[in-house]
Amino acid sequence: MSLHPLVQQLRFTRNEFRRALAGLSDSDARQRFLPMNCVSWNVGHLAWQEQRYFLFYAQGQLLRPDINQLFAYGAPASTPALDEMWAAWEAITQAADLWLATVTTETLQQHVVRDGQLSEYIFGSLLQRVIYHYWYHTGENMAIRQMLGQTNLPEFVGDIEGEAPYRPE
């Protein structure tokens, strides 16, 4: 069974997010240019969103309660260590991938249960929200790197034709 096309797009988007941060030092990842958060916080924030949608909403799991508390939407700014954020992101995305590998069109059309009640959200919309959220923070992270004076940064979008071309369901 092949991955659902939207899951393939998410995986491509994650790879582009990582590619945008290749070679970034911990000290640069912790730099803040107000009102933006720092790059390492953004990594933790995207781990939070994947955990919330694909682990908690989809499976009732909360792998990293610390990520849930410290990097939620509206959480206070902080400047965490980049390697710690990558470790959390890796653990959460690997766990999410187990569920994402099973996603079908029917799954994506199911409503999310929040606080014991059926919500207006469906998993397909949440998956799209995660993809677009990655692109938002990829652009923000690249702007931060440019503000740090970094040059020779990757250009986007990468090899979408080879890695995630359009594919109907």
GIWO-V458251 format. One record per helix or strand. SS is the DSSP state (alpha for helix, beta for strand). FROM is the first residue (numbers start at 1). TO is the last residue. Records with the same first field share a line. If there is no record, write none. Layout:
SS: FROM-TO, FROM-TO
This chain:
alpha: 5-20, 26-29, 39-59, 65-70, 82-100, 105-108, 123-147, 160-163
beta: 111-114, 117-122
